Amino acid sequence: MKGKPVTGESVEVHESTLPPNGFPHAPHHHAHSEIWLIREGTLQLTINATPPVLGPGGLGFVRSNEKDGIRNVETTTANYYVVAIGPGADTQA
């Protein structure tokens, strides 16, 4: 889902799946903020070098321009939702 609310910021929402020990990309920065909601599995979110581990129902948040990364730390597939809000969010997956 991609769109813009009446307030004008870009919003993009998608579901992602990671294989065991998988990650979508190296830790990086971007102009938009992101919220992650873990549906299945256990994920390590790295936010400004702090690596919390979250399981099903866990929620992570990274502000604009903070360095972030995500990795599946389990031996099973992990599924999670990403909500991107702000500049460049409409160019995401």
C-alpha positions as CSV (number, residue, x, y, z in Angstrom):
1,M,0.0,0.0,0.0
2,K,1.3,3.4,-0.9
3,G,-0.3,6.8,-0.5
4,K,-0.4,10.2,1.1
5,P,-2.8,11.3,3.9
6,V,-4.3,14.7,3.9
7,T,-1.3,16.0,5.8
8,G,1.0,15.2,2.8
9,E,3.7,12.8,4.0
10,S,4.3,9.6,2.0
11,V,3.2,6.4,3.6
12,E,4.1,2.9,2.4
13,V,3.1,-0.5,4.1
14,H,4.3,-4.0,3.1
15,E,4.9,-7.4,4.5
16,S,8.4,-9.0,4.3
17,T,9.6,-12.5,4.7
18,L,13.2,-13.4,5.8
19,P,14.7,-16.9,5.6
20,P,16.7,-18.2,8.6
21,N,19.6,-15.9,9.3
22,G,18.5,-13.7,6.4
23,F,18.6,-9.9,6.1
24,P,17.3,-7.6,3.3
25,H,20.3,-5.3,3.3
26,A,23.2,-4.0,5.3
27,P,22.3,-1.4,8.0
28,H,21.6,1.9,6.4
29,H,20.0,5.4,6.8
30,H,17.0,6.9,5.0
31,A,15.0,10.1,5.3
32,H,11.7,8.4,6.3
33,S,10.8,6.8,9.7
34,E,9.9,3.1,9.9
35,I,7.8,0.9,12.2
36,W,8.2,-2.9,12.2
37,L,5.6,-5.2,13.5
38,I,6.8,-8.8,13.9
39,R,4.2,-11.4,12.9
40,E,6.2,-14.7,13.0
41,G,9.7,-15.5,14.1
42,T,12.4,-13.7,15.9
43,L,14.1,-10.6,14.5
44,Q,17.1,-8.6,15.6
45,L,16.6,-4.9,14.9
46,T,19.7,-2.8,14.9
47,I,18.9,0.8,15.6
48,N,21.9,3.1,16.0
49,A,24.1,0.1,16.9
50,T,21.6,-1.1,19.6
51,P,20.3,-4.6,18.7
52,P,17.0,-5.5,20.4
53,V,15.6,-8.9,19.6
54,L,11.8,-9.0,19.1
55,G,9.4,-11.9,18.7
56,P,5.8,-12.2,17.5
57,G,3.8,-9.1,18.3
58,G,7.0,-7.1,18.9
59,L,7.2,-3.6,17.6
60,G,10.2,-1.6,16.5
61,F,10.6,2.1,15.5
62,V,13.4,4.0,13.8
63,R,13.4,7.7,13.3
64,S,14.4,9.5,10.1
65,N,18.2,9.3,9.4
66,E,18.9,6.8,12.2
67,K,21.0,3.8,11.1
68,D,18.9,0.7,11.0
69,G,19.0,-3.0,10.0
70,I,17.0,-6.1,10.5
71,R,18.0,-9.8,10.6
72,N,16.2,-13.1,11.2
73,V,18.0,-14.8,14.2
74,E,15.9,-18.0,14.0
75,T,16.2,-21.3,12.2
76,T,12.7,-20.8,10.7
77,T,11.2,-18.1,8.4
78,A,10.3,-14.8,9.9
79,N,7.4,-12.5,8.7
80,Y,7.0,-8.9,9.6
81,Y,5.2,-5.7,8.4
82,V,6.9,-2.5,7.6
83,V,5.2,0.9,7.8
84,A,7.4,3.7,6.2
85,I,6.3,7.3,6.8
86,G,8.0,10.5,5.4
87,P,10.3,11.6,2.6
88,G,11.1,8.7,0.2
89,A,8.6,6.3,1.8
90,D,6.7,6.1,-1.5
91,T,9.8,4.7,-3.3
92,Q,10.1,1.6,-0.9
93,A,9.3,-2.0,-1.9
